[in-house]
Amino acid sequence: MNSYLQLPLQVQAVLVSGYLGYFFINRNHNKLKLMDIWLTILILGLPTALIVQSFVSKWAYASVLIGPVLGALWSWGGRSNLHRLLRWSDVSYETGEGDAWKTLTARKNARVTQITVTVKDGSKYLCDNAHAFVHNTFAPYVKDEDGIAFYVTHYCKKINGEYGDWIATNVSDDVWGDEITYFPRANIELLEIRCKTV
């Protein structure tokens, strides 16, 4: 930390601006390579570097806020618009969001309406109307890279290779509260998510 504080103030401003912008863009730090992290920080800090070098004023250091603004703009629309342009021009159909699991559960402009999970023993679990749980404690589902949790409204078991009827569950209880079920990713055979674009 002392070596960082001994850097010239201009360099510190660039690093602070770039890191704050990087924070908006990438929340999952342990999946990126160190070189990617540094390049992102330096690119987002570049406008601050140009302003601090061009204007000899203490007010030029307020430009450290440019990095977070650029990071937020990229996160809130820049990335999705770039991928939309690449798909439209038939350059690439890559989403840039990692694997399919992350893409299905992390899209910001899609509202999940129905979730069905088939686990490895063949049982199926369904949230028939996810929008009904928007105002619940964990609304309407919770996901991470290791699994998904949602309010199971119906389930059916596979018996002798055939599925039985869907059986309704009691998700809400006045005394005990709402029941949310967690499914580890390793135990999921198939995840089906029905969405509407908002």
ZAPAVO-38159 format. One record per atom (N, C-alpha, C): atom name; y, z, x; residue in one letter. Coordinates in steps of 0.001 Angstrom, whole numbers. Example, Ala and Ser with C-alpha at 12.3 -4.5 7.8 and 13.67 -1.06 7.14 Angstrom:
BEGIN
NODE at      py      pz      px aa
NODE  N   -5690    7800   13190  A
NODE CA   -4500    7800   12300  A
NODE  C   -3300    7800   13200  A
NODE  N   -2250    7080   12850  S
NODE CA   -1060    7140   13670  S
NODE  C      30    7870   12900  S
END
This chain:
BEGIN
NODE at      py      pz      px aa
NODE  N   -1198       0     829  M
NODE CA       0       0       0  M
NODE  C    1250       0     865  M
NODE  N    1228     728    1982  N
NODE CA    2393     762    2859  N
NODE  C    2696    -609    3433  N
NODE  N    1638   -1392    3747  S
NODE CA    1874   -2725    4298  S
NODE  C    2533   -3631    3255  S
NODE  N    2182   -3444    1995  Y
NODE CA    2824   -4222     931  Y
NODE  C    4302   -3880     832  Y
NODE  N    4645   -2620     927  L
NODE CA    6032   -2187     816  L
NODE  C    6869   -2628    2001  L
NODE  N    6236   -2975    3125  Q
NODE CA    6972   -3441    4293  Q
NODE  C    7253   -4943    4252  Q
NODE  N    6697   -5658    3270  L
NODE CA    6977   -7080    3115  L
NODE  C    8423   -7264    2676  L
NODE  N    9006   -8425    2969  P
NODE CA   10375   -8681    2489  P
NODE  C   10428   -8592     961  P
NODE  N   11586   -8217     452  L
NODE CA   11759   -8019    -978  L
NODE  C   11481   -9300   -1766  L
NODE  N   11807  -10459   -1197  Q
NODE CA   11551  -11723   -1879  Q
NODE  C   10049  -11934   -2096  Q
NODE  N    9242  -11616   -1096  V
NODE CA    7785  -11778   -1190  V
NODE  C    7226  -10796   -2218  V
NODE  N    7737   -9576   -2214  Q
NODE CA    7291   -8600   -3199  Q
NODE  C    7598   -9078   -4618  Q
NODE  N    8774   -9665   -4817  A
NODE CA    9158  -10157   -6149  A
NODE  C    8214  -11263   -6599  A
NODE  N    7864  -12174   -5681  V
NODE CA    6946  -13265   -6015  V
NODE  C    5582  -12706   -6406  V
NODE  N    5060  -11755   -5646  L
NODE CA    3743  -11179   -5926  L
NODE  C    3735  -10404   -7243  L
NODE  N    4791   -9645   -7501  V
NODE CA    4868   -8882   -8753  V
NODE  C    4932   -9830   -9947  V
NODE  N    5789  -10846   -9863  S
NODE CA    5919  -11808  -10949  S
NODE  C    4595  -12525  -11200  S
NODE  N    3971  -12994  -10127  G
NODE CA    2698  -13706  -10265  G
NODE  C    1594  -12827  -10811  G
NODE  N    1525  -11576  -10355  Y
NODE CA     457  -10697  -10839  Y
NODE  C     647  -10345  -12313  Y
NODE  N    1877  -10100  -12724  L
NODE CA    2120   -9792  -14132  L
NODE  C    1741  -10983  -15018  L
NODE  N    2048  -12193  -14553  G
NODE CA    1638  -13381  -15299  G
NODE  C     134  -13552  -15311  G
NODE  N    -503  -13285  -14182  Y
NODE CA   -1961  -13371  -14067  Y
NODE  C   -2634  -12398  -15033  Y
NODE  N   -2036  -11233  -15220  F
NODE CA   -2590  -10232  -16121  F
NODE  C   -2672  -10773  -17549  F
NODE  N   -1672  -11554  -17976  F
NODE CA   -1705  -12140  -19310  F
NODE  C   -2775  -13218  -19428  F
NODE  N   -3011  -13952  -18358  I
NODE CA   -3945  -15078  -18411  I
NODE  C   -5396  -14622  -18314  I
NODE  N   -5700  -13750  -17385  N
NODE CA   -7091  -13368  -17120  N
NODE  C   -7283  -11872  -17268  N
NODE  N   -7994  -11493  -18321  R
NODE CA   -8304  -10073  -18514  R
NODE  C   -9608   -9701  -17824  R
NODE  N  -10468  -10680  -17581  N
NODE CA  -11772  -10414  -16988  N
NODE  C  -11718  -10724  -15495  N
NODE  N  -11273   -9758  -14693  H
NODE CA  -11015   -9985  -13274  H
NODE  C  -12283  -10158  -12452  H
NODE  N  -13387   -9535  -12837  N
NODE CA  -14570   -9549  -11994  N
NODE  C  -15354  -10856  -12059  N
NODE  N  -14957  -11812  -12896  K
NODE CA  -15652  -13094  -12973  K
NODE  C  -14973  -14167  -12145  K
NODE  N  -13790  -13877  -11586  L
NODE CA  -13046  -14878  -10833  L
NODE  C  -13219  -14685   -9339  L
NODE  N  -13096  -15791   -8616  K
NODE CA  -13141  -15726   -7163  K
NODE  C  -11784  -15265   -6658  K
NODE  N  -11784  -14616   -5526  L
NODE CA  -10555  -14086   -4949  L
NODE  C   -9535  -15195   -4708  L
NODE  N  -10000  -16364   -4271  M
NODE CA   -9085  -17484   -4028  M
NODE  C   -8407  -17934   -5327  M
NODE  N   -9157  -17971   -6426  D
NODE CA   -8572  -18355   -7715  D
NODE  C   -7512  -17356   -8157  D
NODE  N   -7779  -16085   -7933  I
NODE CA   -6819  -15043   -8306  I
NODE  C   -5517  -15228   -7528  I
NODE  N   -5628  -15409   -6208  W
NODE CA   -4431  -15549   -5386  W
NODE  C   -3659  -16819   -5715  W
NODE  N   -4357  -17922   -5952  L
NODE CA   -3651  -19162   -6299  L
NODE  C   -2913  -19022   -7626  L
NODE  N   -3534  -18376   -8605  T
NODE CA   -2869  -18156   -9887  T
NODE  C   -1630  -17292   -9709  T
NODE  N   -1747  -16232   -8927  I
NODE CA    -603  -15347   -8686  I
NODE  C     528  -16099   -8000  I
NODE  N     188  -16917   -7012  L
NODE CA    1233  -17644   -6284  L
NODE  C    1878  -18733   -7144  L
NODE  N    1085  -19424   -7957  I
NODE CA    1657  -20463   -8825  I
NODE  C    2601  -19840   -9853  I
NODE  N    2182  -18731  -10466  L
NODE CA    3041  -18073  -11450  L
NODE  C    4259  -17422  -10799  L
NODE  N    4157  -17077   -9523  G
NODE CA    5285  -16485   -8813  G
NODE  C    6234  -17509   -8219  G
NODE  N    5842  -18802   -8224  L
NODE CA    6664  -19855   -7614  L
NODE  C    8068  -19954   -8211  L
NODE  N    8242  -19931   -9541  P
NODE CA    9619  -19984  -10065  P
NODE  C   10487  -18820   -9567  P
NODE  N    9902  -17660   -9450  T
NODE CA   10649  -16512   -8925  T
NODE  C   11050  -16761   -7482  T
NODE  N   10127  -17325   -6688  A
NODE CA   10442  -17625   -5289  A
NODE  C   11611  -18591   -5189  A
NODE  N   11599  -19629   -6023  L
NODE CA   12670  -20623   -5980  L
NODE  C   14014  -20018   -6382  L
NODE  N   14012  -19180   -7403  I
NODE CA   15261  -18570   -7870  I
NODE  C   15791  -17573   -6853  I
NODE  N   14921  -16744   -6292  V
NODE CA   15354  -15736   -5323  V
NODE  C   15890  -16407   -4062  V
NODE  N   15288  -17529   -3655  Q
NODE CA   15751  -18244   -2462  Q
NODE  C   17055  -18994   -2741  Q
NODE  N   17222  -19480   -3971  S
NODE CA   18381  -20316   -4285  S
NODE  C   19639  -19509   -4575  S
NODE  N   19491  -18335   -5150  F
NODE CA   20655  -17540   -5549  F
NODE  C   20656  -16219   -4785  F
NODE  N   21718  -15996   -4057  V
NODE CA   21844  -14753   -3307  V
NODE  C   22552  -13743   -4203  V
NODE  N   21736  -13069   -5019  S
NODE CA   22279  -12090   -5956  S
NODE  C   21164  -11119   -6326  S
NODE  N   21553   -9894   -6584  K
NODE CA   20536   -8939   -7018  K
NODE  C   19998   -9303   -8395  K
NODE  N   20766  -10067   -9183  W
NODE CA   20313  -10486  -10511  W
NODE  C   19204  -11532  -10427  W
NODE  N   19082  -12179   -9292  A
NODE CA   18014  -13174   -9122  A
NODE  C   16638  -12516   -9208  A
NODE  N   16581  -11234   -8888  Y
NODE CA   15286  -10529   -8918  Y
NODE  C   14810  -10264  -10351  Y
NODE  N   15685  -10456  -11323  A
NODE CA   15253  -10349  -12718  A
NODE  C   14285  -11482  -13072  A
NODE  N   14227  -12482  -12191  S
NODE CA   13320  -13610  -12430  S
NODE  C   11850  -13209  -12302  S
NODE  N   11556  -11976  -11929  V
NODE CA   10151  -11527  -11907  V
NODE  C    9560  -11564  -13315  V
NODE  N   10415  -11617  -14334  L
NODE CA    9921  -11693  -15708  L
NODE  C    9438  -13094  -16083  L
NODE  N    9733  -14083  -15247  I
NODE CA    9293  -15449  -15541  I
NODE  C    7770  -15543  -15466  I
NODE  N    7152  -14887  -14494  G
NODE CA    5694  -14923  -14352  G
NODE  C    4959  -14451  -15603  G
NODE  N    5309  -13264  -16145  P
NODE CA    4641  -12823  -17376  P
NODE  C    4914  -13744  -18566  P
NODE  N    6112  -14297  -18650  V
NODE CA    6422  -15209  -19754  V
NODE  C    5560  -16468  -19647  V
NODE  N    5460  -17031  -18438  L
NODE CA    4606  -18211  -18245  L
NODE  C    3142  -17887  -18541  L
NODE  N    2688  -16722  -18087  G
NODE CA    1309  -16317  -18359  G
NODE  C    1040  -16157  -19844  G
NODE  N    1994  -15560  -20553  A
NODE CA    1820  -15370  -21995  A
NODE  C    1824  -16716  -22720  A
NODE  N    2726  -17613  -22338  L
NODE CA    2767  -18937  -22964  L
NODE  C    1469  -19707  -22725  L
NODE  N     960  -19626  -21507  W
NODE CA    -298  -20303  -21190  W
NODE  C   -1447  -19710  -22010  W
NODE  N   -1473  -18398  -22103  S
NODE CA   -2546  -17726  -22834  S
NODE  C   -2473  -17996  -24324  S
NODE  N   -1261  -18030  -24888  W
NODE CA   -1087  -18157  -26334  W
NODE  C   -1088  -19596  -26848  W
NODE  N   -1119  -20575  -25976  G
NODE CA   -1113  -21941  -26488  G
NODE  C   -1292  -23013  -25437  G
NODE  N    -887  -22746  -24225  G
NODE CA    -974  -23756  -23178  G
NODE  C   -2392  -24202  -22887  G
NODE  N   -3291  -23245  -22731  R
NODE CA   -4682  -23565  -22405  R
NODE  C   -5343  -24358  -23530  R
NODE  N   -5181  -23906  -24765  S
NODE CA   -5828  -24603  -25878  S
NODE  C   -5239  -25994  -26076  S
NODE  N   -3922  -26159  -25883  N
NODE CA   -3313  -27483  -26013  N
NODE  C   -3752  -28421  -24905  N
NODE  N   -3922  -27897  -23696  L
NODE CA   -4426  -28728  -22602  L
NODE  C   -5837  -29215  -22907  L
NODE  N   -6706  -28333  -23374  H
NODE CA   -8082  -28731  -23693  H
NODE  C   -8112  -29680  -24889  H
NODE  N   -7212  -29491  -25846  R
NODE CA   -7119  -30412  -26979  R
NODE  C   -6721  -31806  -26494  R
NODE  N   -5764  -31869  -25567  L
NODE CA   -5340  -33149  -25000  L
NODE  C   -6481  -33809  -24226  L
NODE  N   -7228  -33027  -23456  L
NODE CA   -8352  -33574  -22696  L
NODE  C   -9456  -34094  -23616  L
NODE  N   -9715  -33380  -24722  R
NODE CA  -10719  -33864  -25685  R
NODE  C  -10231  -35123  -26393  R
NODE  N   -8957  -35148  -26792  W
NODE CA   -8388  -36285  -27491  W
NODE  C   -8425  -37545  -26634  W
NODE  N   -8186  -37384  -25334  S
NODE CA   -8169  -38538  -24433  S
NODE  C   -9553  -38841  -23848  S
NODE  N  -10607  -38167  -24323  D
NODE CA  -11987  -38366  -23864  D
NODE  C  -12159  -38117  -22364  D
NODE  N  -11362  -37216  -21816  V
NODE CA  -11498  -36862  -20408  V
NODE  C  -12565  -35792  -20239  V
NODE  N  -12533  -34758  -21113  S
NODE CA  -13476  -33653  -20995  S
NODE  C  -13602  -32931  -22325  S
NODE  N  -14813  -32469  -22609  Y
NODE CA  -15041  -31661  -23804  Y
NODE  C  -15278  -30199  -23438  Y
NODE  N  -15041  -29842  -22208  E
NODE CA  -15165  -28461  -21738  E
NODE  C  -14068  -27623  -22389  E
NODE  N  -14418  -26439  -22849  T
NODE CA  -13429  -25567  -23489  T
NODE  C  -12677  -24711  -22487  T
NODE  N  -13244  -24510  -21310  G
NODE CA  -12590  -23669  -20318  G
NODE  C  -12725  -22191  -20605  G
NODE  N  -13543  -21819  -21571  E
NODE CA  -13683  -20421  -21965  E
NODE  C  -14968  -19797  -21430  E
NODE  N  -15677  -20465  -20563  G
NODE CA  -16920  -19909  -20037  G
NODE  C  -18099  -20444  -20810  G
NODE  N  -19060  -19596  -21060  D
NODE CA  -20272  -20054  -21738  D
NODE  C  -20068  -20143  -23250  D
NODE  N  -21047  -20694  -23924  A
NODE CA  -20948  -20902  -25372  A
NODE  C  -20784  -19584  -26125  A
NODE  N  -21449  -18529  -25661  W
NODE CA  -21336  -17212  -26305  W
NODE  C  -19879  -16782  -26376  W
NODE  N  -19193  -16868  -25261  K
NODE CA  -17795  -16453  -25214  K
NODE  C  -16935  -17364  -26080  K
NODE  N  -17217  -18656  -26062  T
NODE CA  -16453  -19597  -26860  T
NODE  C  -16586  -19297  -28347  T
NODE  N  -17813  -19023  -28791  L
NODE CA  -18040  -18767  -30213  L
NODE  C  -17361  -17496  -30700  L
NODE  N  -17266  -16514  -29845  T
NODE CA  -16757  -15223  -30302  T
NODE  C  -15331  -14921  -29876  T
NODE  N  -14706  -15797  -29070  A
NODE CA  -13385  -15473  -28551  A
NODE  C  -12278  -16391  -29037  A
NODE  N  -12576  -17360  -29847  R
NODE CA  -11555  -18319  -30285  R
NODE  C  -10528  -17615  -31155  R
NODE  N   -9253  -17694  -30783  K
NODE CA   -8207  -16939  -31467  K
NODE  C   -7755  -17570  -32778  K
NODE  N   -7863  -18896  -32903  N
NODE CA   -7345  -19538  -34100  N
NODE  C   -8418  -19794  -35150  N
NODE  N   -9547  -19130  -35031  A
NODE CA  -10624  -19291  -36009  A
NODE  C  -10950  -17938  -36626  A
NODE  N  -11023  -17900  -37951  R
NODE CA  -11385  -16667  -38650  R
NODE  C  -12867  -16727  -38984  R
NODE  N  -13600  -15739  -38538  V
NODE CA  -15035  -15678  -38804  V
NODE  C  -15232  -15320  -40275  V
NODE  N  -16047  -16119  -40980  T
NODE CA  -16291  -15862  -42397  T
NODE  C  -17706  -15365  -42661  T
NODE  N  -18651  -15729  -41787  Q
NODE CA  -20041  -15325  -41988  Q
NODE  C  -20740  -15259  -40642  Q
NODE  N  -21595  -14256  -40459  I
NODE CA  -22335  -14087  -39207  I
NODE  C  -23804  -13885  -39540  I
NODE  N  -24670  -14619  -38856  T
NODE CA  -26115  -14422  -38989  T
NODE  C  -26712  -14319  -37600  T
NODE  N  -27490  -13285  -37385  V
NODE CA  -28186  -13098  -36118  V
NODE  C  -29683  -13098  -36385  V
NODE  N  -30403  -13903  -35605  T
NODE CA  -31867  -13872  -35616  T
NODE  C  -32295  -13229  -34311  T
NODE  N  -33021  -12119  -34416  V
NODE CA  -33467  -11420  -33215  V
NODE  C  -34838  -11947  -32790  V
NODE  N  -35283  -11508  -31627  K
NODE CA  -36492  -12081  -31034  K
NODE  C  -37760  -11847  -31850  K
NODE  N  -37793  -10804  -32692  D
NODE CA  -38991  -10608  -33524  D
NODE  C  -38955  -11469  -34789  D
NODE  N  -37899  -12283  -34952  G
NODE CA  -37807  -13190  -36088  G
NODE  C  -36983  -12666  -37244  G
NODE  N  -36605  -11409  -37238  S
NODE CA  -35798  -10850  -38318  S
NODE  C  -34395  -11448  -38294  S
NODE  N  -33811  -11602  -39485  K
NODE CA  -32458  -12139  -39608  K
NODE  C  -31553  -11084  -40218  K
NODE  N  -30332  -11008  -39705  Y
NODE CA  -29334  -10074  -40191  Y
NODE  C  -28066  -10855  -40503  Y
NODE  N  -27470  -10578  -41664  L
NODE CA  -26369  -11386  -42160  L
NODE  C  -25190  -10521  -42578  L
NODE  N  -24008  -10972  -42230  C
NODE CA  -22773  -10457  -42825  C
NODE  C  -22280  -11582  -43719  C
NODE  N  -22457  -11418  -45008  D
NODE CA  -22235  -12490  -45964  D
NODE  C  -20765  -12890  -46089  D
NODE  N  -19873  -11920  -46010  N
NODE CA  -18444  -12201  -46122  N
NODE  C  -17704  -11326  -45118  N
NODE  N  -17559  -11831  -43907  A
NODE CA  -16930  -11039  -42842  A
NODE  C  -15483  -10681  -43172  A
NODE  N  -14817  -11541  -43916  H
NODE CA  -13413  -11284  -44257  H
NODE  C  -13254  -10018  -45109  H
NODE  N  -14310   -9629  -45807  A
NODE CA  -14249   -8413  -46625  A
NODE  C  -14098   -7155  -45762  A
NODE  N  -14393   -7265  -44466  F
NODE CA  -14353   -6105  -43571  F
NODE  C  -13152   -6130  -42631  F
NODE  N  -12169   -6964  -42907  V
NODE CA  -11003   -7087  -42033  V
NODE  C  -10265   -5762  -41886  V
NODE  N  -10233   -4942  -42926  H
NODE CA   -9478   -3687  -42875  H
NODE  C  -10353   -2488  -42538  H
NODE  N  -11600   -2712  -42169  N
NODE CA  -12474   -1603  -41769  N
NODE  C  -12174   -1183  -40335  N
NODE  N  -12831    -122  -39883  T
NODE CA  -12573     428  -38557  T
NODE  C  -12752    -610  -37462  T
NODE  N  -13881   -1302  -37453  F
NODE CA  -14149   -2362  -36487  F
NODE  C  -14187   -3666  -37276  F
NODE  N  -13063   -4358  -37308  A
NODE CA  -12952   -5446  -38266  A
NODE  C  -12941   -6810  -37617  A
NODE  N  -13597   -7813  -38189  P
NODE CA  -14808   -7723  -38998  P
NODE  C  -16056   -7641  -38129  P
NODE  N  -15862   -7778  -36784  Y
NODE CA  -16978   -7645  -35855  Y
NODE  C  -16418   -7257  -34495  Y
NODE  N  -17299   -6830  -33609  V
NODE CA  -16919   -6481  -32247  V
NODE  C  -17870   -7223  -31326  V
NODE  N  -17338   -7853  -30306  K
NODE CA  -18207   -8564  -29377  K
NODE  C  -17772   -8261  -27952  K
NODE  N  -18730   -8391  -27061  D
NODE CA  -18445   -8409  -25640  D
NODE  C  -19466   -9355  -25018  D
NODE  N  -19503   -9417  -23719  E
NODE CA  -20431  -10361  -23095  E
NODE  C  -21878   -9890  -23181  E
NODE  N  -22093   -8658  -23614  D
NODE CA  -23455   -8122  -23681  D
NODE  C  -24024   -8079  -25084  D
NODE  N  -23225   -8395  -26107  G
NODE CA  -23760   -8343  -27460  G
NODE  C  -22689   -8468  -28515  G
NODE  N  -23108   -8279  -29744  I
NODE CA  -22199   -8360  -30881  I
NODE  C  -22567   -7271  -31886  I
NODE  N  -21566   -6710  -32531  A
NODE CA  -21776   -5715  -33587  A
NODE  C  -21029   -6181  -34817  A
NODE  N  -21666   -6074  -35971  F
NODE CA  -21013   -6454  -37212  F
NODE  C  -21619   -5684  -38375  F
NODE  N  -20995   -5821  -39531  Y
NODE CA  -21435   -5137  -40738  Y
NODE  C  -22538   -5974  -41378  Y
NODE  N  -23762   -5470  -41365  V
NODE CA  -24916   -6191  -41915  V
NODE  C  -24967   -5943  -43419  V
NODE  N  -24741   -7011  -44191  T
NODE CA  -24784   -6894  -45648  T
NODE  C  -26165   -7237  -46210  T
NODE  N  -26936   -8067  -45491  H
NODE CA  -28266   -8485  -45927  H
NODE  C  -29165   -8659  -44707  H
NODE  N  -30453   -8499  -44909  Y
NODE CA  -31421   -8781  -43854  Y
NODE  C  -32690   -9321  -44489  Y
NODE  N  -33477  -10031  -43675  C
NODE CA  -34795  -10467  -44134  C
NODE  C  -35743  -10466  -42943  C
NODE  N  -36971  -10129  -43223  K
NODE CA  -38005  -10031  -42191  K
NODE  C  -38897  -11266  -42254  K
NODE  N  -39447  -11603  -41099  K
NODE CA  -40402  -12711  -41025  K
NODE  C  -41799  -12109  -41084  K
NODE  N  -42543  -12453  -42125  I
NODE CA  -43888  -11915  -42319  I
NODE  C  -44859  -13091  -42378  I
NODE  N  -45834  -13068  -41487  N
NODE CA  -46836  -14143  -41394  N
NODE  C  -46176  -15520  -41259  N
NODE  N  -45113  -15590  -40463  G
NODE CA  -44453  -16860  -40205  G
NODE  C  -43513  -17331  -41296  G
NODE  N  -43365  -16555  -42375  E
NODE CA  -42502  -16951  -43492  E
NODE  C  -41431  -15885  -43703  E
NODE  N  -40243  -16355  -44072  Y
NODE CA  -39164  -15424  -44364  Y
NODE  C  -39250  -14961  -45806  Y
NODE  N  -39031  -13674  -45995  G
NODE CA  -38981  -13121  -47345  G
NODE  C  -37597  -13290  -47933  G
NODE  N  -37331  -12630  -49025  D
NODE CA  -36025  -12693  -49671  D
NODE  C  -35018  -11858  -48879  D
NODE  N  -33750  -12216  -49028  W
NODE CA  -32692  -11418  -48418  W
NODE  C  -32592  -10092  -49169  W
NODE  N  -32531   -9008  -48425  I
NODE CA  -32424   -7668  -48995  I
NODE  C  -31027   -7137  -48696  I
NODE  N  -30319   -6721  -49741  A
NODE CA  -28959   -6196  -49572  A
NODE  C  -29007   -4805  -48943  A
NODE  N  -28019   -4516  -48124  T
NODE CA  -27912   -3200  -47487  T
NODE  C  -26714   -2457  -48061  T
NODE  N  -26663   -1175  -47793  N
NODE CA  -25536    -358  -48211  N
NODE  C  -24638    -141  -46994  N
NODE  N  -23668   -1039  -46802  V
NODE CA  -22800    -971  -45629  V
NODE  C  -21833     201  -45729  V
NODE  N  -21238     381  -46897  S
NODE CA  -20223    1417  -47075  S
NODE  C  -20796    2621  -47805  S
NODE  N  -20417    3795  -47324  D
NODE CA  -20842    5043  -47940  D
NODE  C  -19631    5957  -48001  D
NODE  N  -19382    6545  -49161  D
NODE CA  -18199    7390  -49330  D
NODE  C  -18230    8624  -48438  D
NODE  N  -19418    9143  -48160  V
NODE CA  -19537   10354  -47349  V
NODE  C  -19605   10018  -45858  V
NODE  N  -20484    9085  -45489  W
NODE CA  -20753    8804  -44079  W
NODE  C  -19881    7696  -43492  W
NODE  N  -19263    6894  -44312  G
NODE CA  -18412    5813  -43805  G
NODE  C  -19163    4487  -43732  G
NODE  N  -18633    3574  -42955  D
NODE CA  -19187    2229  -42846  D
NODE  C  -20210    2155  -41721  D
NODE  N  -21261    1375  -41952  E
NODE CA  -22313    1221  -40948  E
NODE  C  -22154    -136  -40267  E
NODE  N  -21983    -105  -38952  I
NODE CA  -21900   -1325  -38159  I
NODE  C  -23128   -1357  -37244  I
NODE  N  -23745   -2534  -37110  T
NODE CA  -24984   -2665  -36345  T
NODE  C  -24721   -3462  -35083  T
NODE  N  -25215   -2956  -33962  Y
NODE CA  -25022   -3613  -32658  Y
NODE  C  -26284   -4365  -32264  Y
NODE  N  -26117   -5599  -31823  F
NODE CA  -27215   -6432  -31358  F
NODE  C  -26976   -6794  -29896  F
NODE  N  -27821   -6292  -28976  P
NODE CA  -27657   -6671  -27563  P
NODE  C  -27922   -8162  -27385  P
NODE  N  -27170   -8790  -26541  R
NODE CA  -27312  -10230  -26308  R
NODE  C  -28731  -10596  -25888  R
NODE  N  -29367   -9756  -25101  A
NODE CA  -30721  -10043  -24625  A
NODE  C  -31738  -10072  -25760  A
NODE  N  -31440   -9434  -26891  N
NODE CA  -32370   -9372  -28015  N
NODE  C  -32084  -10443  -29073  N
NODE  N  -31033  -11231  -28870  I
NODE CA  -30639  -12240  -29860  I
NODE  C  -31308  -13568  -29538  I
NODE  N  -32015  -14091  -30514  E
NODE CA  -32636  -15413  -30396  E
NODE  C  -31657  -16498  -30835  E
NODE  N  -30920  -16227  -31907  L
NODE CA  -30000  -17213  -32460  L
NODE  C  -28816  -16495  -33087  L
NODE  N  -27623  -16968  -32786  L
NODE CA  -26394  -16444  -33374  L
NODE  C  -25734  -17583  -34130  L
NODE  N  -25492  -17376  -35414  E
NODE CA  -24826  -18375  -36239  E
NODE  C  -23532  -17763  -36769  E
NODE  N  -22441  -18435  -36512  I
NODE CA  -21134  -17954  -36966  I
NODE  C  -20473  -19064  -37756  I
NODE  N  -20071  -18735  -38970  R
NODE CA  -19351  -19691  -39802  R
NODE  C  -17873  -19324  -39730  R
NODE  N  -17007  -20319  -39464  C
NODE CA  -15588  -20048  -39233  C
NODE  C  -14708  -20960  -40071  C
NODE  N  -13478  -20487  -40251  K
NODE CA  -12403  -21306  -40824  K
NODE  C  -11231  -21264  -39859  K
NODE  N  -10611  -22405  -39648  T
NODE CA   -9435  -22441  -38778  T
NODE  C   -8244  -21884  -39541  T
NODE  N   -7502  -21003  -38854  V
NODE CA   -6302  -20415  -39463  V
NODE  C   -5054  -20956  -38820  V
END
